[in-house]
Amino acid sequence: MTAESPELPLAAAFPEADRTQWQHLVAGVLRKSGATPAADAPEDALATDLPDGIRVRPLYTADDGYPDAGLPGFPPFVRGGRPEGATVAGWDVRQRQAYADPDRVNEAALADLENGVTSLWLAVGEDGVPLDALPRALAGVHLDLAAVALDAGGEFAAAAEALFALAAAGGVVPAALTGTLGADPLALVARGGDDTALDAHLAAAASLAARCAAEAPGLRALTVDALPYHEAGGSAAEELGCSLATGVAQLRALTAAGLDIDAACGQLEFRYAATADQFLTIATLRAARRLWARVAEVCGASPEARAQRQHAVTSPVMMSRRDPWVNMLRTTVAGLSAGVGGADAVTVLPFDAALGLPDAFARRIARNTQAVLLEESHLSKVIDPAGGSWYVEELTDELARAAWAWFQEIEGAGGQAAALRSGLIADRLAATWERRSRDLATRREPITGVSEFPYLAEAPVRREAAPVPAGGGLPRVRRDDAYEALRARSDAHLAATGARPKVFLAALGPAAAHTARVSFAANLFQAGGVETVHEPASVDAGTVAAAFAASGARIACLCGSDTLYAEQAAQVAAALKAAGAVRVYLAGAPGERREEFGQAGVDAYVFTGCDAAGALASALDVMEVA
């Protein structure tokens, strides 16, 4: 910039780059790596496929085009349900109270409210605080200041009456109450598999909604809970589609009971999972608002009534039971994503939630995670932080379209209740989870601390057992299920013998030749609870038998370079078999020498992309781990 041209932009001195130039550079890098990129679209080699037929490209530009997201607080509400976003007071920090003992609930609730929590998510009834103990659980809680979200399962009507009675006893008028009564009859069917009481539950929920609309406008009677579908292994689009179908079913029940469409929409709160995939979570929440606005519009709701109120909960599916400390990182990313995505209320589950009832430390970390995001990162001070990102806008649109197609399929099958009854939803979610399970088994989707970088010597974290939720409906899955089963078998071996199952890593040649594959093999075997022995640092056909005998292992894995495999693998494998190895692995993909190595004693191969969970289960089998 000069005095003669004060308006000259800084970029003016640089030539403008276009997509063709970028593609040329991408193709050059790919060719250097040994790939053969497509001539017309070399960047396709860098694309990532997501569920629901969505493909994430490596580059998005303004030329790609995407639907107008509108303005925050206005239809289609992609950019937020309120014009001011969360910039006035931040989002609602909602902490879950999962204890059954009312005194423990009261102690935890008061501590939460005194330290930044703004609403209480309270388990009531069979899986939580007994209804007659609700006054003890909420003693000292100012119901006209702190919102309460009830989670009472099939006892939602009785729990609501108990809350109203408690408020009246404290001199709090219904109009001063805020929160949600948590009625979701279709979630009960999804969780329990029994729809015999569905009509009665829908009628009771409609009655509650009419009472709230007339007497307690700050309360919402119904929750559209998408967590049952997420926890059954559903994709983001499937979670969204099921939530839309559930919301439509509830609107039908409410309007049939006499509520007008605006009042009916105002009685719903939608609950979604927030995962550690930050962009997918942001897009999910934005797409949910767009889709519901369209549903409400078609139903005749006024523009201001079409905004969806959202409660985002950090995903139970992503929480690991081994190395649970990593869950702090997962929930931080998920909480950030929920805030950026525009959720009205956010629940960060404690890092030990998968192990049982959380302790005070875990609860403090959970609420402080949100405090840091709000008060130190100032995340709520920007309206729609992701707005205008070409990637986010495109992902939002693609996700919305996939979810809408699934929603239409459910409606075409007769609606949410009929789709649950027929097994349509269960079968679709099971197929999605099966595909994802393959990615988990092959470590294409890695789990830090579980399938990647496990630490066998870490002392387990113990927690008091939580109530076992009723079954009978959709399953509850976790990403670590397969590896948790393997680690449990290792624990049983440790308890029975005093040592974990072991594998001897037979490293060939100098460190420079074998370190990469030694690290890979150690990482893989430890994911199944198999302890690795790498002593001495290097072996050959003459020394491997003694080293294997000294290791105390029953299986071995060859680790080295391809060149050293060609020179030594057959002889070392034969020596290991002669020394008593019941199974010999080779770290690396089987190549032209598979038959030669197999004849010498190599039984199986472990490599990037192999079925790690299957290989580990097979290894434990031959080591006679029950």
Stockholm file with secondary structure:
# STOCKHOLM 1.0

chainA/1-626         MTAESPELPLAAAFPEADRTQWQHLVAGVLRKSGATPAADAPEDALATDLPDGIRVRPLYTADDGYPDAGLPGFPPFVRGGRPEGATVAGWDVRQRQAYADPDRVNEAALADLENGVTSLWLAVGEDGVPLDALPRALAGVHLDLAAVALDAGGEFAAAAEALFALAAAGGVVPAALTGTLGADPLALVARGGDDTALDAHLAAAASLAARCAAEAPGLRALTVDALPYHEAGGSAAEELGCSLATGVAQLRALTAAGLDIDAACGQLEFRYAATADQFLTIATLRAARRLWARVAEVCGASPEARAQRQHAVTSPVMMSRRDPWVNMLRTTVAGLSAGVGGADAVTVLPFDAALGLPDAFARRIARNTQAVLLEESHLSKVIDPAGGSWYVEELTDELARAAWAWFQEIEGAGGQAAALRSGLIADRLAATWERRSRDLATRREPITGVSEFPYLAEAPVRREAAPVPAGGGLPRVRRDDAYEALRARSDAHLAATGARPKVFLAALGPAAAHTARVSFAANLFQAGGVETVHEPASVDAGTVAAAFAASGARIACLCGSDTLYAEQAAQVAAALKAAGAVRVYLAGAPGERREEFGQAGVDAYVFTGCDAAGALASALDVMEVA
#=GR chainA/1-626 SS CBTTBTTCCGGGGSCCCCHHHHHHHHHHHHHHTTCCCCSSCGGGGGCEEEGGGEEECSCCCGGGCCCCCCCTTSTTCTTCSSTTTTTTTCSEEEEEECCSSHHHHHHHHHHHHHTTCCEEEEEBSTTSBCGGGHHHHTTTCCTTTSEEEEECGGGHHHHHHHHHHHHHHTTCCGGGCCEEEEECHHHHHHHHCCCTTHHHHHHHHHHHHHHHHHHCTTEEEEEEECHHHHHTTCCHHHHHHHHHHHHHHHHHHHHHTTCCHHHHHTTEEEEEEECSCHHHHHHHHHHHHHHHHHHHHHTTCCGGGCCCCEEEEECSTTCCSSSGGGHHHHHHHHHHHHHHHTCSEEECCCTTGGGSSCCHHHHHHHHHHHHIIIIISCGGGSSSTTTTCHHHHHHHHHHHHHHHHHHHHHHHTTSHHHHHHHTHHHHHHHHHHHHHHHHHHTTSSCCBTTTBSCCTTSCCCCCCCCCCCCCSSSCCCCTTHHHHHHHHHHHHHHHHHSSCCEEEEEEBSCHHHHHHHHHHHHHHHHHTTCEEECCSSCBCTTTHHHHHHHHTCSEEEEECCHHHIIIIIHHHHHHHHHTTCSEEEEESCCCTTHHHHHHHTCCEEECTTSCHHHHHHHHHHHTTCC
#=GC SS_cons         CBTTBTTCCGGGGSCCCCHHHHHHHHHHHHHHTTCCCCSSCGGGGGCEEEGGGEEECSCCCGGGCCCCCCCTTSTTCTTCSSTTTTTTTCSEEEEEECCSSHHHHHHHHHHHHHTTCCEEEEEBSTTSBCGGGHHHHTTTCCTTTSEEEEECGGGHHHHHHHHHHHHHHTTCCGGGCCEEEEECHHHHHHHHCCCTTHHHHHHHHHHHHHHHHHHCTTEEEEEEECHHHHHTTCCHHHHHHHHHHHHHHHHHHHHHTTCCHHHHHTTEEEEEEECSCHHHHHHHHHHHHHHHHHHHHHTTCCGGGCCCCEEEEECSTTCCSSSGGGHHHHHHHHHHHHHHHTCSEEECCCTTGGGSSCCHHHHHHHHHHHHIIIIISCGGGSSSTTTTCHHHHHHHHHHHHHHHHHHHHHHHTTSHHHHHHHTHHHHHHHHHHHHHHHHHHTTSSCCBTTTBSCCTTSCCCCCCCCCCCCCSSSCCCCTTHHHHHHHHHHHHHHHHHSSCCEEEEEEBSCHHHHHHHHHHHHHHHHHTTCEEECCSSCBCTTTHHHHHHHHTCSEEEEECCHHHIIIIIHHHHHHHHHTTCSEEEEESCCCTTHHHHHHHTCCEEECTTSCHHHHHHHHHHHTTCC
//
